[in-house]
Amino acid sequence: MVVVSHQTRAQALTCLDTLAAAGADEVVVVDTGSTDGTAAAVRAAHPDVRVLAVDNLGFGGGANLGVAVTRAPVVVVCNADVRFVPGSVAELAARLEEHHDVAAVGPAVTYPDGRPQASARRLPAPATAIGHAVLSRLWSGNPWTVRYRAGDTDPARPREADWLSGCCLALRREAFDAVGGFDPGYFLYVEDVDLGVRLRAGGWRLRYEPSARVVHEVGASTGTRRRAWSLTTHARSLDRFYGRHLATTPARRLARPFLRLGLAGWVGVTLLLERATGRGHSTTGE
């Protein structure tokens, strides 16, 4: 079990408090550059938990370090702002062991108020992604956003997924190691999409299993940062993903500068809309 934390002392302690009933065994907390006393607080409250206090490598880099110091064939990786329903870790591990060609299993994820989060998705077509980016804040129920967030699927039914939210997922070590883990070039956002693409390219499947459930606060580690930083970081991650996986033809490579202009426009328009409406929105789960 690997918990990645950044400036989330209270959430990390709450997460760890839920793990005993969730069925977790070996637990590692990777504290990535926190200045809020997370590492010391975890050591004091949970002396049986191994704590790695490291520089801020981002989520993927921190998760890779945590997985590397564990030995179990199945490792559950999560954000510190996740709370586990009793039995959920054991359920994730059991479902992964049941399906030998599955590399990762994701639980049903809800917001604290009980609303479901879109944590298991298809890889969107470009038109779907553009429609979602343009319309999601003006018309939340538009068909492109529904498809993008897999709102047309039944959250109570297990299914295959193209990618699973990195907020919480069980990983088969064999598969995770085979693809080199998370790409640390994504500081934050999209590293889970990238991992899903590489696992599937390696012949593995990914599954959503609602028999395991967690509650995700969303955005705790970025809550104190400027919104512009979060959006810009998300845009850079999307650009990296395009370069790695979608710029596969000369025409698509030539289109990359225009994509970057579009992403810059997305950041600017989003900030203007949120300022006008007085509402911010975490990029996590977009």
Secondary structure, DSSP 8 states (H G I E B T S, - for coil): -EEEESS-HHHHHHHHHHHHHHT--S-EEEEES-SSSHHHHHHHH-TTSEEEEE---HHHHHHHHHHHT---SEEEEEETTEEE-TTHHHHHHHHHHH-TTEEEEEEEEE-TTS-B---EE----HHHHHHHHHHTTT-TT-HHHHHHTTTTS-TTS-EE-SEE-TTEEEEEHHHHHHTTSS-TT-SSSSHHHHHHHHHHHTT-EEEEEEEEEEEE--SGGGTTS-HHHHHHHHHHHHHHHIIIII--SHHHHHTHHHHHHHHHHHHHHHHHHHHHHT----STT-
